[in-house]
Amino acid sequence: MPPDDIAVNVGNRTTEVGAAAGVLSWLASGNWIGLSGVLIAIAGLVVNWYFQRRRDRRERELHAARLAAMRDACEL
């Protein structure tokens, strides 16, 4: 598994854990736990956003390269 995929998975899990901590703290009425849950969820979203953008850029470049290779093959 490429490192970016691992980072995306970690970002997703971090977001889920942060959201769960937020819900649990709301149920327990602990303000500091709720704040930490929200911060963890936001951190997970930022990590996920960053690595999704990297993956999207890489896939766009790969797609353009494949199209160029196909066009070159058709011109022969």
N, CA, C and O atoms as a Maestro MAE file, in Angstrom:
{
 s_m_m2io_version
 :::
 2.0.0
}

f_m_ct {
 s_m_title
 :::
 protein
 m_atom[304] {
  # First column is atom index #
  i_m_mmod_type
  r_m_x_coord
  r_m_y_coord
  r_m_z_coord
  i_m_residue_number
  s_m_chain_name
  s_m_pdb_residue_name
  s_m_pdb_atom_name
  i_m_atomic_number
  :::
  1 25 0.847 -1.172 0.000 1 A "MET " " N  " 7
  2 3 0.000 0.000 0.000 1 A "MET " " CA " 6
  3 2 0.897 1.240 0.000 1 A "MET " " C  " 6
  4 15 1.790 1.352 0.840 1 A "MET " " O  " 8
  5 25 0.669 2.177 -0.934 2 A "PRO " " N  " 7
  6 3 1.498 3.391 -1.007 2 A "PRO " " CA " 6
  7 2 1.353 4.233 0.274 2 A "PRO " " C  " 6
  8 15 0.325 4.183 0.949 2 A "PRO " " O  " 8
  9 25 2.391 4.998 0.589 3 A "PRO " " N  " 7
  10 3 2.349 5.822 1.804 3 A "PRO " " CA " 6
  11 2 1.182 6.808 1.828 3 A "PRO " " C  " 6
  12 15 0.620 7.075 2.890 3 A "PRO " " O  " 8
  13 25 0.816 7.349 0.664 4 A "ASP " " N  " 7
  14 3 -0.303 8.289 0.637 4 A "ASP " " CA " 6
  15 2 -1.611 7.606 1.009 4 A "ASP " " C  " 6
  16 15 -2.446 8.195 1.696 4 A "ASP " " O  " 8
  17 25 -1.795 6.369 0.559 5 A "ASP " " N  " 7
  18 3 -3.007 5.640 0.922 5 A "ASP " " CA " 6
  19 2 -3.056 5.382 2.416 5 A "ASP " " C  " 6
  20 15 -4.116 5.456 3.036 5 A "ASP " " O  " 8
  21 25 -1.910 5.082 2.982 6 A "ILE " " N  " 7
  22 3 -1.846 4.864 4.429 6 A "ILE " " CA " 6
  23 2 -2.195 6.157 5.158 6 A "ILE " " C  " 6
  24 15 -2.935 6.139 6.142 6 A "ILE " " O  " 8
  25 25 -1.668 7.268 4.679 7 A "ALA " " N  " 7
  26 3 -1.948 8.554 5.320 7 A "ALA " " CA " 6
  27 2 -3.423 8.912 5.206 7 A "ALA " " C  " 6
  28 15 -3.999 9.456 6.148 7 A "ALA " " O  " 8
  29 25 -4.045 8.614 4.063 8 A "VAL " " N  " 7
  30 3 -5.469 8.883 3.901 8 A "VAL " " CA " 6
  31 2 -6.269 8.037 4.877 8 A "VAL " " C  " 6
  32 15 -7.219 8.520 5.492 8 A "VAL " " O  " 8
  33 25 -5.883 6.764 5.020 9 A "ASN " " N  " 7
  34 3 -6.581 5.896 5.967 9 A "ASN " " CA " 6
  35 2 -6.411 6.402 7.390 9 A "ASN " " C  " 6
  36 15 -7.361 6.385 8.173 9 A "ASN " " O  " 8
  37 25 -5.209 6.853 7.732 10 A "VAL " " N  " 7
  38 3 -4.969 7.401 9.074 10 A "VAL " " CA " 6
  39 2 -5.807 8.654 9.274 10 A "VAL " " C  " 6
  40 15 -6.380 8.854 10.345 10 A "VAL " " O  " 8
  41 25 -5.882 9.494 8.259 11 A "GLY " " N  " 7
  42 3 -6.707 10.703 8.345 11 A "GLY " " CA " 6
  43 2 -8.173 10.375 8.558 11 A "GLY " " C  " 6
  44 15 -8.853 11.016 9.359 11 A "GLY " " O  " 8
  45 25 -8.657 9.373 7.835 12 A "ASN " " N  " 7
  46 3 -10.054 8.966 8.004 12 A "ASN " " CA " 6
  47 2 -10.305 8.438 9.410 12 A "ASN " " C  " 6
  48 15 -11.299 8.790 10.045 12 A "ASN " " O  " 8
  49 25 -9.413 7.602 9.887 13 A "ARG " " N  " 7
  50 3 -9.578 7.034 11.238 13 A "ARG " " CA " 6
  51 2 -9.491 8.121 12.299 13 A "ARG " " C  " 6
  52 15 -10.232 8.096 13.281 13 A "ARG " " O  " 8
  53 25 -8.583 9.078 12.101 14 A "THR " " N  " 7
  54 3 -8.447 10.179 13.061 14 A "THR " " CA " 6
  55 2 -9.732 10.994 13.115 14 A "THR " " C  " 6
  56 15 -10.178 11.388 14.193 14 A "THR " " O  " 8
  57 25 -10.323 11.244 11.958 15 A "THR " " N  " 7
  58 3 -11.585 11.972 11.916 15 A "THR " " CA " 6
  59 2 -12.670 11.207 12.647 15 A "THR " " C  " 6
  60 15 -13.439 11.788 13.412 15 A "THR " " O  " 8
  61 25 -12.733 9.912 12.415 16 A "GLU " " N  " 7
  62 3 -13.748 9.100 13.077 16 A "GLU " " CA " 6
  63 2 -13.561 9.086 14.592 16 A "GLU " " C  " 6
  64 15 -14.532 9.196 15.340 16 A "GLU " " O  " 8
  65 25 -12.311 8.950 15.046 17 A "VAL " " N  " 7
  66 3 -12.037 8.939 16.485 17 A "VAL " " CA " 6
  67 2 -12.388 10.289 17.099 17 A "VAL " " C  " 6
  68 15 -12.968 10.348 18.183 17 A "VAL " " O  " 8
  69 25 -12.040 11.366 16.415 18 A "GLY " " N  " 7
  70 3 -12.373 12.698 16.926 18 A "GLY " " CA " 6
  71 2 -13.869 12.911 17.026 18 A "GLY " " C  " 6
  72 15 -14.357 13.474 18.006 18 A "GLY " " O  " 8
  73 25 -14.594 12.468 16.023 19 A "ALA " " N  " 7
  74 3 -16.053 12.599 16.059 19 A "ALA " " CA " 6
  75 2 -16.644 11.760 17.184 19 A "ALA " " C  " 6
  76 15 -17.548 12.209 17.889 19 A "ALA " " O  " 8
  77 25 -16.137 10.546 17.352 20 A "ALA " " N  " 7
  78 3 -16.623 9.689 18.432 20 A "ALA " " CA " 6
  79 2 -16.326 10.308 19.790 20 A "ALA " " C  " 6
  80 15 -17.170 10.271 20.685 20 A "ALA " " O  " 8
  81 25 -15.138 10.875 19.950 21 A "ALA " " N  " 7
  82 3 -14.794 11.529 21.215 21 A "ALA " " CA " 6
  83 2 -15.707 12.721 21.479 21 A "ALA " " C  " 6
  84 15 -16.096 12.966 22.621 21 A "ALA " " O  " 8
  85 25 -16.043 13.450 20.443 22 A "GLY " " N  " 7
  86 3 -16.958 14.580 20.590 22 A "GLY " " CA " 6
  87 2 -18.340 14.142 21.040 22 A "GLY " " C  " 6
  88 15 -18.938 14.757 21.923 22 A "GLY " " O  " 8
  89 25 -18.840 13.086 20.435 23 A "VAL " " N  " 7
  90 3 -20.164 12.572 20.808 23 A "VAL " " CA " 6
  91 2 -20.144 12.047 22.239 23 A "VAL " " C  " 6
  92 15 -21.047 12.333 23.026 23 A "VAL " " O  " 8
  93 25 -19.115 11.283 22.567 24 A "LEU " " N  " 7
  94 3 -19.023 10.744 23.931 24 A "LEU " " CA " 6
  95 2 -18.896 11.852 24.966 24 A "LEU " " C  " 6
  96 15 -19.480 11.761 26.046 24 A "LEU " " O  " 8
  97 25 -18.146 12.889 24.650 25 A "SER " " N  " 7
  98 3 -18.001 13.978 25.608 25 A "SER " " CA " 6
  99 2 -19.297 14.758 25.759 25 A "SER " " C  " 6
  100 15 -19.616 15.233 26.849 25 A "SER " " O  " 8
  101 25 -20.037 14.890 24.677 26 A "TRP " " N  " 7
  102 3 -21.333 15.557 24.766 26 A "TRP " " CA " 6
  103 2 -22.258 14.765 25.680 26 A "TRP " " C  " 6
  104 15 -23.013 15.331 26.471 26 A "TRP " " O  " 8
  105 25 -22.184 13.448 25.552 27 A "LEU " " N  " 7
  106 3 -23.007 12.610 26.422 27 A "LEU " " CA " 6
  107 2 -22.537 12.698 27.876 27 A "LEU " " C  " 6
  108 15 -23.356 12.644 28.793 27 A "LEU " " O  " 8
  109 25 -21.243 12.830 28.091 28 A "ALA " " N  " 7
  110 3 -20.700 12.885 29.445 28 A "ALA " " CA " 6
  111 2 -20.625 14.319 29.977 28 A "ALA " " C  " 6
  112 15 -20.308 14.524 31.149 28 A "ALA " " O  " 8
  113 25 -20.909 15.304 29.137 29 A "SER " " N  " 7
  114 3 -20.872 16.727 29.494 29 A "SER " " CA " 6
  115 2 -19.507 17.179 29.990 29 A "SER " " C  " 6
  116 15 -19.414 17.971 30.928 29 A "SER " " O  " 8
  117 25 -18.483 16.692 29.381 30 A "GLY " " N  " 7
  118 3 -17.123 17.142 29.710 30 A "GLY " " CA " 6
  119 2 -16.651 18.113 28.655 30 A "GLY " " C  " 6
  120 15 -16.411 17.709 27.518 30 A "GLY " " O  " 8
  121 25 -16.510 19.377 28.993 31 A "ASN " " N  " 7
  122 3 -16.161 20.402 28.009 31 A "ASN " " CA " 6
  123 2 -14.788 20.182 27.387 31 A "ASN " " C  " 6
  124 15 -14.636 20.337 26.175 31 A "ASN " " O  " 8
  125 25 -13.788 19.826 28.184 32 A "TRP " " N  " 7
  126 3 -12.442 19.666 27.631 32 A "TRP " " CA " 6
  127 2 -12.373 18.457 26.715 32 A "TRP " " C  " 6
  128 15 -11.615 18.458 25.745 32 A "TRP " " O  " 8
  129 25 -13.153 17.427 27.009 33 A "ILE " " N  " 7
  130 3 -13.159 16.248 26.136 33 A "ILE " " CA " 6
  131 2 -13.822 16.598 24.804 33 A "ILE " " C  " 6
  132 15 -13.369 16.174 23.740 33 A "ILE " " O  " 8
  133 25 -14.883 17.366 24.878 34 A "GLY " " N  " 7
  134 3 -15.565 17.793 23.654 34 A "GLY " " CA " 6
  135 2 -14.676 18.627 22.771 34 A "GLY " " C  " 6
  136 15 -14.642 18.447 21.553 34 A "GLY " " O  " 8
  137 25 -13.951 19.546 23.392 35 A "LEU " " N  " 7
  138 3 -13.035 20.390 22.627 35 A "LEU " " CA " 6
  139 2 -11.933 19.558 21.993 35 A "LEU " " C  " 6
  140 15 -11.585 19.771 20.832 35 A "LEU " " O  " 8
  141 25 -11.381 18.610 22.745 36 A "SER " " N  " 7
  142 3 -10.325 17.768 22.178 36 A "SER " " CA " 6
  143 2 -10.883 16.908 21.046 36 A "SER " " C  " 6
  144 15 -10.192 16.681 20.052 36 A "SER " " O  " 8
  145 25 -12.112 16.427 21.178 37 A "GLY " " N  " 7
  146 3 -12.722 15.646 20.101 37 A "GLY " " CA " 6
  147 2 -12.887 16.458 18.831 37 A "GLY " " C  " 6
  148 15 -12.622 15.971 17.732 37 A "GLY " " O  " 8
  149 25 -13.328 17.700 18.987 38 A "VAL " " N  " 7
  150 3 -13.490 18.573 17.826 38 A "VAL " " CA " 6
  151 2 -12.139 18.862 17.185 38 A "VAL " " C  " 6
  152 15 -12.014 18.837 15.961 38 A "VAL " " O  " 8
  153 25 -11.134 19.134 18.001 39 A "LEU " " N  " 7
  154 3 -9.795 19.413 17.458 39 A "LEU " " CA " 6
  155 2 -9.213 18.199 16.740 39 A "LEU " " C  " 6
  156 15 -8.581 18.341 15.693 39 A "LEU " " O  " 8
  157 25 -9.422 17.015 17.294 40 A "ILE " " N  " 7
  158 3 -8.938 15.799 16.644 40 A "ILE " " CA " 6
  159 2 -9.664 15.582 15.316 40 A "ILE " " C  " 6
  160 15 -9.048 15.201 14.320 40 A "ILE " " O  " 8
  161 25 -10.967 15.825 15.308 41 A "ALA " " N  " 7
  162 3 -11.729 15.665 14.067 41 A "ALA " " CA " 6
  163 2 -11.257 16.656 13.002 41 A "ALA " " C  " 6
  164 15 -11.121 16.294 11.834 41 A "ALA " " O  " 8
  165 25 -11.009 17.887 13.396 42 A "ILE " " N  " 7
  166 3 -10.523 18.896 12.441 42 A "ILE " " CA " 6
  167 2 -9.143 18.511 11.922 42 A "ILE " " C  " 6
  168 15 -8.868 18.645 10.729 42 A "ILE " " O  " 8
  169 25 -8.272 18.032 12.813 43 A "ALA " " N  " 7
  170 3 -6.940 17.600 12.378 43 A "ALA " " CA " 6
  171 2 -7.050 16.450 11.378 43 A "ALA " " C  " 6
  172 15 -6.324 16.415 10.384 43 A "ALA " " O  " 8
  173 25 -7.957 15.512 11.642 44 A "GLY " " N  " 7
  174 3 -8.153 14.399 10.715 44 A "GLY " " CA " 6
  175 2 -8.646 14.867 9.361 44 A "GLY " " C  " 6
  176 15 -8.214 14.355 8.328 44 A "GLY " " O  " 8
  177 25 -9.551 15.841 9.358 45 A "LEU " " N  " 7
  178 3 -10.054 16.379 8.091 45 A "LEU " " CA " 6
  179 2 -8.947 17.075 7.304 45 A "LEU " " C  " 6
  180 15 -8.871 16.939 6.083 45 A "LEU " " O  " 8
  181 25 -8.089 17.819 8.001 46 A "VAL " " N  " 7
  182 3 -6.997 18.520 7.324 46 A "VAL " " CA " 6
  183 2 -6.020 17.521 6.716 46 A "VAL " " C  " 6
  184 15 -5.598 17.686 5.572 46 A "VAL " " O  " 8
  185 25 -5.658 16.488 7.471 47 A "VAL " " N  " 7
  186 3 -4.748 15.456 6.953 47 A "VAL " " CA " 6
  187 2 -5.372 14.761 5.749 47 A "VAL " " C  " 6
  188 15 -4.709 14.550 4.733 47 A "VAL " " O  " 8
  189 25 -6.639 14.411 5.867 48 A "ASN " " N  " 7
  190 3 -7.336 13.742 4.774 48 A "ASN " " CA " 6
  191 2 -7.387 14.639 3.542 48 A "ASN " " C  " 6
  192 15 -7.124 14.171 2.434 48 A "ASN " " O  " 8
  193 25 -7.714 15.899 3.710 49 A "TRP " " N  " 7
  194 3 -7.784 16.840 2.599 49 A "TRP " " CA " 6
  195 2 -6.433 16.949 1.895 49 A "TRP " " C  " 6
  196 15 -6.359 16.917 0.667 49 A "TRP " " O  " 8
  197 25 -5.365 17.078 2.687 50 A "TYR " " N  " 7
  198 3 -4.028 17.232 2.122 50 A "TYR " " CA " 6
  199 2 -3.640 16.037 1.259 50 A "TYR " " C  " 6
  200 15 -3.180 16.210 0.130 50 A "TYR " " O  " 8
  201 25 -3.822 14.826 1.783 51 A "PHE " " N  " 7
  202 3 -3.392 13.650 1.041 51 A "PHE " " CA " 6
  203 2 -4.351 13.313 -0.107 51 A "PHE " " C  " 6
  204 15 -3.924 12.724 -1.100 51 A "PHE " " O  " 8
  205 25 -5.611 13.667 0.004 52 A "GLN " " N  " 7
  206 3 -6.524 13.473 -1.127 52 A "GLN " " CA " 6
  207 2 -6.136 14.388 -2.284 52 A "GLN " " C  " 6
  208 15 -6.199 13.988 -3.446 52 A "GLN " " O  " 8
  209 25 -5.734 15.622 -1.959 53 A "ARG " " N  " 7
  210 3 -5.291 16.536 -3.021 53 A "ARG " " CA " 6
  211 2 -4.035 16.013 -3.700 53 A "ARG " " C  " 6
  212 15 -3.918 16.100 -4.922 53 A "ARG " " O  " 8
  213 25 -3.083 15.467 -2.924 54 A "ARG " " N  " 7
  214 3 -1.867 14.887 -3.506 54 A "ARG " " CA " 6
  215 2 -2.215 13.721 -4.419 54 A "ARG " " C  " 6
  216 15 -1.670 13.603 -5.517 54 A "ARG " " O  " 8
  217 25 -3.124 12.859 -3.967 55 A "ARG " " N  " 7
  218 3 -3.517 11.708 -4.764 55 A "ARG " " CA " 6
  219 2 -4.197 12.171 -6.053 55 A "ARG " " C  " 6
  220 15 -3.927 11.636 -7.128 55 A "ARG " " O  " 8
  221 25 -5.074 13.161 -5.940 56 A "ASP " " N  " 7
  222 3 -5.781 13.665 -7.114 56 A "ASP " " CA " 6
  223 2 -4.798 14.251 -8.122 56 A "ASP " " C  " 6
  224 15 -4.925 14.006 -9.322 56 A "ASP " " O  " 8
  225 25 -3.830 15.015 -7.656 57 A "ARG " " N  " 7
  226 3 -2.830 15.604 -8.557 57 A "ARG " " CA " 6
  227 2 -2.022 14.511 -9.256 57 A "ARG " " C  " 6
  228 15 -1.773 14.589 -10.459 57 A "ARG " " O  " 8
  229 25 -1.616 13.493 -8.496 58 A "ARG " " N  " 7
  230 3 -0.828 12.393 -9.059 58 A "ARG " " CA " 6
  231 2 -1.650 11.630 -10.099 58 A "ARG " " C  " 6
  232 15 -1.139 11.279 -11.162 58 A "ARG " " O  " 8
  233 25 -2.926 11.375 -9.789 59 A "GLU " " N  " 7
  234 3 -3.768 10.644 -10.732 59 A "GLU " " CA " 6
  235 2 -4.040 11.457 -11.993 59 A "GLU " " C  " 6
  236 15 -4.141 10.888 -13.080 59 A "GLU " " O  " 8
  237 25 -4.160 12.780 -11.865 60 A "ARG " " N  " 7
  238 3 -4.342 13.619 -13.058 60 A "ARG " " CA " 6
  239 2 -3.115 13.565 -13.954 60 A "ARG " " C  " 6
  240 15 -3.238 13.474 -15.175 60 A "ARG " " O  " 8
  241 25 -1.922 13.622 -13.345 61 A "GLU " " N  " 7
  242 3 -0.683 13.540 -14.129 61 A "GLU " " CA " 6
  243 2 -0.555 12.183 -14.812 61 A "GLU " " C  " 6
  244 15 -0.148 12.104 -15.971 61 A "GLU " " O  " 8
  245 25 -0.898 11.130 -14.106 62 A "LEU " " N  " 7
  246 3 -0.840 9.785 -14.676 62 A "LEU " " CA " 6
  247 2 -1.831 9.650 -15.823 62 A "LEU " " C  " 6
  248 15 -1.514 9.048 -16.849 62 A "LEU " " O  " 8
  249 25 -3.004 10.194 -15.663 63 A "HIS " " N  " 7
  250 3 -4.018 10.145 -16.721 63 A "HIS " " CA " 6
  251 2 -3.534 10.892 -17.964 63 A "HIS " " C  " 6
  252 15 -3.675 10.401 -19.084 63 A "HIS " " O  " 8
  253 25 -2.964 12.077 -17.759 64 A "ALA " " N  " 7
  254 3 -2.452 12.848 -18.897 64 A "ALA " " CA " 6
  255 2 -1.331 12.091 -19.604 64 A "ALA " " C  " 6
  256 15 -1.256 12.104 -20.832 64 A "ALA " " O  " 8
  257 25 -0.463 11.433 -18.845 65 A "ALA " " N  " 7
  258 3 0.620 10.666 -19.448 65 A "ALA " " CA " 6
  259 2 0.082 9.480 -20.243 65 A "ALA " " C  " 6
  260 15 0.577 9.174 -21.328 65 A "ALA " " O  " 8
  261 25 -0.926 8.822 -19.701 66 A "ARG " " N  " 7
  262 3 -1.519 7.685 -20.428 66 A "ARG " " CA " 6
  263 2 -2.190 8.143 -21.718 66 A "ARG " " C  " 6
  264 15 -2.057 7.497 -22.757 66 A "ARG " " O  " 8
  265 25 -2.909 9.260 -21.648 67 A "LEU " " N  " 7
  266 3 -3.538 9.781 -22.865 67 A "LEU " " CA " 6
  267 2 -2.493 10.152 -23.910 67 A "LEU " " C  " 6
  268 15 -2.677 9.875 -25.095 67 A "LEU " " O  " 8
  269 25 -1.413 10.769 -23.489 68 A "ALA " " N  " 7
  270 3 -0.352 11.125 -24.427 68 A "ALA " " CA " 6
  271 2 0.263 9.888 -25.053 68 A "ALA " " C  " 6
  272 15 0.559 9.878 -26.248 68 A "ALA " " O  " 8
  273 25 0.458 8.836 -24.253 69 A "ALA " " N  " 7
  274 3 1.018 7.585 -24.778 69 A "ALA " " CA " 6
  275 2 0.056 6.951 -25.783 69 A "ALA " " C  " 6
  276 15 0.486 6.443 -26.818 69 A "ALA " " O  " 8
  277 25 -1.227 6.981 -25.483 70 A "MET " " N  " 7
  278 3 -2.217 6.419 -26.416 70 A "MET " " CA " 6
  279 2 -2.256 7.212 -27.718 70 A "MET " " C  " 6
  280 15 -2.359 6.631 -28.799 70 A "MET " " O  " 8
  281 25 -2.175 8.539 -27.616 71 A "ARG " " N  " 7
  282 3 -2.200 9.385 -28.825 71 A "ARG " " CA " 6
  283 2 -0.958 9.106 -29.678 71 A "ARG " " C  " 6
  284 15 -1.044 9.018 -30.903 71 A "ARG " " O  " 8
  285 25 0.193 8.967 -29.017 72 A "ASP " " N  " 7
  286 3 1.423 8.667 -29.746 72 A "ASP " " CA " 6
  287 2 1.341 7.298 -30.431 72 A "ASP " " C  " 6
  288 15 1.820 7.131 -31.553 72 A "ASP " " O  " 8
  289 25 0.733 6.326 -29.754 73 A "ALA " " N  " 7
  290 3 0.597 4.990 -30.335 73 A "ALA " " CA " 6
  291 2 -0.354 5.014 -31.536 73 A "ALA " " C  " 6
  292 15 -0.157 4.264 -32.492 73 A "ALA " " O  " 8
  293 25 -1.367 5.856 -31.496 74 A "CYS " " N  " 7
  294 3 -2.335 5.921 -32.597 74 A "CYS " " CA " 6
  295 2 -1.765 6.637 -33.818 74 A "CYS " " C  " 6
  296 15 -2.223 6.403 -34.936 74 A "CYS " " O  " 8
  297 25 -0.785 7.496 -33.625 75 A "GLU " " N  " 7
  298 3 -0.221 8.239 -34.736 75 A "GLU " " CA " 6
  299 2 0.751 7.417 -35.560 75 A "GLU " " C  " 6
  300 15 1.102 7.813 -36.671 75 A "GLU " " O  " 8
  301 25 1.189 6.288 -35.042 76 A "LEU " " N  " 7
  302 3 2.147 5.461 -35.782 76 A "LEU " " CA " 6
  303 2 1.520 4.785 -36.920 76 A "LEU " " C  " 6
  304 15 2.189 4.050 -37.646 76 A "LEU " " O  " 8
  :::
 }
 m_bond[303] {
  # First column is bond index #
  i_m_from
  i_m_to
  i_m_order
  :::
  1 1 2 1
  2 2 3 1
  3 3 4 2
  4 3 5 1
  5 5 6 1
  6 6 7 1
  7 7 8 2
  8 7 9 1
  9 9 10 1
  10 10 11 1
  11 11 12 2
  12 11 13 1
  13 13 14 1
  14 14 15 1
  15 15 16 2
  16 15 17 1
  17 17 18 1
  18 18 19 1
  19 19 20 2
  20 19 21 1
  21 21 22 1
  22 22 23 1
  23 23 24 2
  24 23 25 1
  25 25 26 1
  26 26 27 1
  27 27 28 2
  28 27 29 1
  29 29 30 1
  30 30 31 1
  31 31 32 2
  32 31 33 1
  33 33 34 1
  34 34 35 1
  35 35 36 2
  36 35 37 1
  37 37 38 1
  38 38 39 1
  39 39 40 2
  40 39 41 1
  41 41 42 1
  42 42 43 1
  43 43 44 2
  44 43 45 1
  45 45 46 1
  46 46 47 1
  47 47 48 2
  48 47 49 1
  49 49 50 1
  50 50 51 1
  51 51 52 2
  52 51 53 1
  53 53 54 1
  54 54 55 1
  55 55 56 2
  56 55 57 1
  57 57 58 1
  58 58 59 1
  59 59 60 2
  60 59 61 1
  61 61 62 1
  62 62 63 1
  63 63 64 2
  64 63 65 1
  65 65 66 1
  66 66 67 1
  67 67 68 2
  68 67 69 1
  69 69 70 1
  70 70 71 1
  71 71 72 2
  72 71 73 1
  73 73 74 1
  74 74 75 1
  75 75 76 2
  76 75 77 1
  77 77 78 1
  78 78 79 1
  79 79 80 2
  80 79 81 1
  81 81 82 1
  82 82 83 1
  83 83 84 2
  84 83 85 1
  85 85 86 1
  86 86 87 1
  87 87 88 2
  88 87 89 1
  89 89 90 1
  90 90 91 1
  91 91 92 2
  92 91 93 1
  93 93 94 1
  94 94 95 1
  95 95 96 2
  96 95 97 1
  97 97 98 1
  98 98 99 1
  99 99 100 2
  100 99 101 1
  101 101 102 1
  102 102 103 1
  103 103 104 2
  104 103 105 1
  105 105 106 1
  106 106 107 1
  107 107 108 2
  108 107 109 1
  109 109 110 1
  110 110 111 1
  111 111 112 2
  112 111 113 1
  113 113 114 1
  114 114 115 1
  115 115 116 2
  116 115 117 1
  117 117 118 1
  118 118 119 1
  119 119 120 2
  120 119 121 1
  121 121 122 1
  122 122 123 1
  123 123 124 2
  124 123 125 1
  125 125 126 1
  126 126 127 1
  127 127 128 2
  128 127 129 1
  129 129 130 1
  130 130 131 1
  131 131 132 2
  132 131 133 1
  133 133 134 1
  134 134 135 1
  135 135 136 2
  136 135 137 1
  137 137 138 1
  138 138 139 1
  139 139 140 2
  140 139 141 1
  141 141 142 1
  142 142 143 1
  143 143 144 2
  144 143 145 1
  145 145 146 1
  146 146 147 1
  147 147 148 2
  148 147 149 1
  149 149 150 1
  150 150 151 1
  151 151 152 2
  152 151 153 1
  153 153 154 1
  154 154 155 1
  155 155 156 2
  156 155 157 1
  157 157 158 1
  158 158 159 1
  159 159 160 2
  160 159 161 1
  161 161 162 1
  162 162 163 1
  163 163 164 2
  164 163 165 1
  165 165 166 1
  166 166 167 1
  167 167 168 2
  168 167 169 1
  169 169 170 1
  170 170 171 1
  171 171 172 2
  172 171 173 1
  173 173 174 1
  174 174 175 1
  175 175 176 2
  176 175 177 1
  177 177 178 1
  178 178 179 1
  179 179 180 2
  180 179 181 1
  181 181 182 1
  182 182 183 1
  183 183 184 2
  184 183 185 1
  185 185 186 1
  186 186 187 1
  187 187 188 2
  188 187 189 1
  189 189 190 1
  190 190 191 1
  191 191 192 2
  192 191 193 1
  193 193 194 1
  194 194 195 1
  195 195 196 2
  196 195 197 1
  197 197 198 1
  198 198 199 1
  199 199 200 2
  200 199 201 1
  201 201 202 1
  202 202 203 1
  203 203 204 2
  204 203 205 1
  205 205 206 1
  206 206 207 1
  207 207 208 2
  208 207 209 1
  209 209 210 1
  210 210 211 1
  211 211 212 2
  212 211 213 1
  213 213 214 1
  214 214 215 1
  215 215 216 2
  216 215 217 1
  217 217 218 1
  218 218 219 1
  219 219 220 2
  220 219 221 1
  221 221 222 1
  222 222 223 1
  223 223 224 2
  224 223 225 1
  225 225 226 1
  226 226 227 1
  227 227 228 2
  228 227 229 1
  229 229 230 1
  230 230 231 1
  231 231 232 2
  232 231 233 1
  233 233 234 1
  234 234 235 1
  235 235 236 2
  236 235 237 1
  237 237 238 1
  238 238 239 1
  239 239 240 2
  240 239 241 1
  241 241 242 1
  242 242 243 1
  243 243 244 2
  244 243 245 1
  245 245 246 1
  246 246 247 1
  247 247 248 2
  248 247 249 1
  249 249 250 1
  250 250 251 1
  251 251 252 2
  252 251 253 1
  253 253 254 1
  254 254 255 1
  255 255 256 2
  256 255 257 1
  257 257 258 1
  258 258 259 1
  259 259 260 2
  260 259 261 1
  261 261 262 1
  262 262 263 1
  263 263 264 2
  264 263 265 1
  265 265 266 1
  266 266 267 1
  267 267 268 2
  268 267 269 1
  269 269 270 1
  270 270 271 1
  271 271 272 2
  272 271 273 1
  273 273 274 1
  274 274 275 1
  275 275 276 2
  276 275 277 1
  277 277 278 1
  278 278 279 1
  279 279 280 2
  280 279 281 1
  281 281 282 1
  282 282 283 1
  283 283 284 2
  284 283 285 1
  285 285 286 1
  286 286 287 1
  287 287 288 2
  288 287 289 1
  289 289 290 1
  290 290 291 1
  291 291 292 2
  292 291 293 1
  293 293 294 1
  294 294 295 1
  295 295 296 2
  296 295 297 1
  297 297 298 1
  298 298 299 1
  299 299 300 2
  300 299 301 1
  301 301 302 1
  302 302 303 1
  303 303 304 2
  :::
 }
}
